[in-house]
Amino acid sequence: MPDKTVREIVTEGKTVPEYLEANGYDGLWDGDECGCFIRDLFPCDTRECLDCIPGHAITLPDGTRGIGKKPEDEHAPREG
């Protein structure tokens, strides 16, 4: 099941930080390059934020921290 967008979260009457914290997320991202941590939500201040989805803290290719899809647990059993 895909993550809910900000639009869906607020339509349900929840605040975004409340939803993120209750569901173990670290922030929001657009599914591509843009992301923000829970402590600094919506720095871009655009309408596109309504389409952002919850994400997890990750290490980006340049070594900095960002928000994105939860990385696979390298210790989890793999199928196959």
C-alpha positions as CSV (number, residue, x, y, z in Angstrom):
1,M,0.0,0.0,0.0
2,P,1.5,3.4,-1.0
3,D,2.1,6.0,1.7
4,K,-0.5,8.7,2.2
5,T,0.1,12.1,0.7
6,V,0.1,15.3,2.9
7,R,-3.3,16.0,1.3
8,E,-4.7,12.7,2.5
9,I,-3.3,13.1,6.0
10,V,-4.8,16.6,6.5
11,T,-8.1,15.5,4.9
12,E,-8.4,12.9,7.7
13,G,-8.1,15.7,10.3
14,K,-4.6,14.9,11.5
15,T,-1.7,17.2,11.7
16,V,1.3,16.2,9.6
17,P,3.8,16.0,12.5
18,E,1.3,14.0,14.5
19,Y,0.9,11.5,11.7
20,L,4.6,11.2,11.0
21,E,5.5,10.7,14.7
22,A,2.7,8.2,15.3
23,N,3.8,6.1,12.3
24,G,7.6,6.2,12.7
25,Y,8.5,8.5,9.9
26,D,11.3,11.1,10.0
27,G,10.0,13.6,7.5
28,L,8.4,14.1,4.0
29,W,9.7,13.7,0.5
30,D,8.4,14.0,-3.0
31,G,9.5,10.6,-4.2
32,D,12.4,12.0,-6.0
33,E,14.9,14.6,-4.8
34,C,13.1,17.0,-2.4
35,G,12.7,16.1,1.2
36,C,12.4,17.7,4.6
37,F,12.8,16.5,8.2
38,I,10.0,16.6,10.7
39,R,11.7,19.4,12.6
40,D,11.7,21.6,9.5
41,L,8.6,20.7,7.5
42,F,7.6,22.6,4.3
43,P,10.7,24.8,3.8
44,C,9.9,25.0,0.1
45,D,6.4,26.5,0.9
46,T,4.8,25.4,-2.4
47,R,1.5,23.7,-3.3
48,E,3.4,20.7,-4.4
49,C,4.0,19.9,-0.7
50,L,0.4,18.5,-0.7
51,D,1.7,15.6,-2.8
52,C,4.7,14.7,-0.6
53,I,4.7,11.4,1.2
54,P,6.2,10.3,4.5
55,G,9.8,9.1,4.4
56,H,12.7,7.9,6.6
57,A,16.1,9.4,7.3
58,I,18.7,8.1,4.8
59,T,22.3,8.7,3.9
60,L,22.5,10.3,0.4
61,P,25.1,9.4,-2.1
62,D,27.1,12.6,-1.2
63,G,27.2,11.4,2.5
64,T,24.7,13.9,3.8
65,R,21.4,13.0,5.5
66,G,18.1,13.3,3.7
67,I,14.6,11.8,3.6
68,G,13.6,9.0,1.3
69,K,12.4,5.4,1.1
70,K,13.3,3.3,4.0
71,P,16.5,1.4,3.2
72,E,16.2,-2.4,3.3
73,D,17.4,-4.0,6.5
74,E,20.7,-5.6,5.4
75,H,20.2,-8.2,8.2
76,A,16.7,-9.2,7.1
77,P,16.3,-12.6,5.5
78,R,16.0,-12.4,1.7
79,E,13.8,-14.5,-0.4
80,G,15.3,-16.9,-2.9
